[in-house]
Amino acid sequence: MPEYHYRAARADGAIDAGTVTADAPEAAARQLKQRGLTILAIDAAVEPAASRSQGRGGWLSIRRGSRRRAIKPNDILHFT
């Protein structure tokens, strides 16, 4: 079963990162949502050569500038 690297926000706004094992990126996203996480990015742990040549960014990738900051509950409220 493939592995996926993820970055997600917890309810308190802190950023969590790790790896999940799932059949597809959608299944990985479901696992993370069941844990109460808000997904920021999910990428295959080992990218195929074709996607490496096209640049970064996987099934779901949200980037917000080069600065990293904690996501506040109010930001999530406005996003949803």
C-alpha positions in Angstrom: 0.0 0.0 0.0 1.4 3.5 -0.9 2.5 6.0 1.7 1.6 9.7 1.6 3.3 12.6 3.3 1.0 15.2 4.7 0.9 18.6 6.4 -2.3 19.4 8.3 -3.6 21.9 10.8 -4.9 20.8 14.2 -7.9 22.4 15.8 -5.6 24.6 18.0 -3.9 25.9 14.8 -0.7 24.0 15.2 0.8 22.4 12.1 1.1 18.6 12.1 3.2 16.6 9.5 3.7 12.9 9.0 3.0 9.9 6.8 -0.1 7.8 6.3 -0.6 4.6 4.5 -3.6 4.4 2.2 -4.8 3.0 -1.2 -5.2 6.4 -2.7 -4.7 10.1 -1.8 -8.4 10.4 -1.3 -8.3 7.6 1.3 -5.4 9.3 3.0 -7.4 12.5 3.2 -10.3 10.7 4.8 -8.0 9.2 7.4 -6.7 12.7 8.3 -10.2 14.2 8.4 -11.3 11.5 10.8 -8.5 12.5 13.1 -9.9 16.0 13.1 -7.1 17.5 10.9 -7.5 20.2 8.2 -5.4 19.1 5.3 -2.8 21.5 3.9 -0.9 19.2 1.6 -0.7 15.5 0.6 2.0 14.1 -1.6 3.0 10.6 -2.5 6.0 9.5 -0.5 7.8 8.3 -3.7 6.8 10.4 -6.7 6.8 8.9 -10.2 9.5 10.3 -12.5 6.8 12.1 -14.6 5.5 14.2 -11.8 9.1 15.0 -10.6 9.8 16.5 -14.0 6.7 18.7 -13.8 7.6 20.2 -10.4 6.4 19.8 -6.9 2.8 19.6 -5.9 0.8 16.5 -5.4 -2.9 15.6 -5.4 -3.7 18.4 -3.0 -1.3 21.2 -2.2 -2.1 24.6 -0.7 0.7 27.0 -0.4 0.5 30.4 1.2 3.6 32.4 0.6 7.0 31.5 1.9 6.2 32.4 5.5 5.0 29.7 7.8 2.5 30.5 10.5 0.0 28.7 12.6 -3.5 28.6 11.2 -5.9 30.3 13.6 -9.5 28.9 14.1 -10.9 32.1 12.7 -8.9 31.5 9.4 -10.4 28.1 9.2 -13.9 29.5 9.8 -13.4 31.9 6.9 -12.0 29.1 4.6 -15.0 26.8 5.2 
